Amino acid sequence: MAHSQDAARKVDVGQQAKSEVRKVLDAVKADGRNSLTAPEGKLVCDAYNIPVPKEGLAKSAADAAKIATGMGFPVVMKIVSPDILHKTEAGGVIVGVKTAADAEKAYDTILANAKKYKADAKIEGIQIQQMLLGGTEVIVGSITDGSFGKLVAFGLGGVLVEVLKDVTFRLAPATRDDALSMLDGIQAHEMLRGVRGGDPVNRDALADIIVNVSQLVSDFPEIVELDLNPVFATKKDAIAADVRIVVDFDYKPRPAPRSNEEIVTAMNRIMQPKAVAVIGASAEAGKIGNSVMKNLINGGYKGKIYPIHPKADEIMGIKAYKSVKDVPDTIDTAVFAIPAKLVAAALTECGEKKIPGAVLIPSGFAEANEPALQEEIVEIGKKYNVRLMGPNIYGFYYTPADLCATFCTAYDVKGSAALSSQSGGIGMAIIGFSRSAKMGVSAIVGLGNKSDIDEDDLLAFFEQDPNTTIIAQHCEDLKDGRAFAEAAKRVSKKKPVVVLKAGRTSAGAKAASSHTGALAGNDKIYEDVFKQSGVIRARSLRQLLEFARGIPVLPTPKGENVLIITGAGGSGVLLSDAVVDNGLSLMAMPPDLDAAFRKFIPPFGAAGNPVDITGGEPPITYVNTVKLGLSDDRIHSLILGYWHTIVTPPMVFAKNMVEVKKEMEAKGISKPMVASLAGDVEVEEAAEYLYQNGIPAYAYSTELPVEVLGAKYKWARGAGLL
């Protein structure tokens, strides 16, 4: 049913509707105005099936009675005169007119009042408007964001929207599912379902308005702001009492991004080059051009390396060239290690040589108040179709090709996590954590000023990269938020995409803008668009790194039922809190399963969920209860709370858990399991052993293991796997 209705609604907004709106907007443009009058707003709303109060213009008392009877009482009556701006002051408004006789009387009264107020006023008639009765006041609107373009907004209306800022956003055009998710996306969503005996609102009617508003602003990019506030939502319908539309006829939507195919072709050559040139290669220790050469050689890169230097014949035993144009072979990637002011000339030579990618390590561009230098290299890149990574970056690693195109340190722990950062310092933290936690990576990429290559280019590459199973990105801004959201929506269906957005707070946002010429947008917009695109949002650097490490280790859950098994009651309580905080659901324990668990735990232990086996239990109690948890189909994932005791020492617990996991996997049973270990320092080794064997485990934390499990669930839900 929903589909046929949807189809009908889409047909409604046909050429006829568009030409009606175009006519209104052309008139506004001809007048040199930047906003629509209320009657123009009504015409636009009518064309796009956005319900506004019925209204008509009466030229006589009999006319007023007829129009009011036709639309149904009660009605509001208002003077219409270009010479009377303050209608109420002039006695030109009468509310709550209930009968035809009252309408005639009100007509005469308003007319007399108006003439008394301003004898020579030009009077066009009296507006009769359907009076809206009660309901919940909500707001539906649209804004135009510098990064994301057209967004549709929904929240509680009236004064509350200013005070609570309880608004949720989606990219326009929004789907019907997006619209319905917005109704549940505000903090006050319970109010829409009817509280304290109040009627629930008509969700379908509200969803229609959201979808139609989002379609309108997508069809007419010059509509830069639209407010329906308040919309009165009742059990029966939803009607916008007030319409405000602001236009900007100079507004230009962002040009469409490159095609996915074009991005992938260039990125494949840049990230997996057969030959690399180092512009500014140096034999002198301590120079960036020297570090890059060392890393390429010591990192084990098997492709060709071409040092570029104006005077040297050879560098580190490899033949050097004065320019990339002197190299006889094809070059895929050029790594720049020269001062900012020399980059443009060398980049032009790369363009003439048809090198597809430039890795720009130098700083001294937009981030250092030199926007003109950056604009110049961007123009050169466009002219010759050279993709630019940076400037102001540490370079990048791509481990499957043993490629360390960076001045940091060579890196060789191979794995399937691809990480990127906008900041060099965060990039170093990623390298250090990855090495320390033995988290294998497929790539670590610096994006810096993002003069060209940005997060969506990386998503397109990693989506089709067989060596990558998870993508984790740190960003301070998104240059083209819409292109990112569209790429993320597609990629996150196949591979988890985790993002740490810096500049969440106004203080952080100020630091971000000074840091890379990036202005942080409204954080609520980022939050909602990430959700709409299936992105898992990390709240801290540590979380970004733990998600990158932990999500790929866990199998995908088959359902929502989470069970906690703990040896420490205190851990059980904190783990339960963490389950709720991370949007997971503690399984309600069925009586037969409760009885089965009770067989293994002492009488003073507690079954239910969490299953508290108590601290003094031997290893076999952990083994039996966890085996039962894994073998029962109603349980979909396990959280283990271990407590360090003499009876079950940390490594004994860890080895037993890994054995149980392997035994169950041999029977074809695989479920996500995470562990929290409380105890003395020996729990660190036990946690590490568990992690290396596929059970993400954390010493001294009840939050982290559950956050990692919650992130896996978020991805599985978004990808439609649950």
Disulfide bonds with the S-S distance in Angstrom:
none
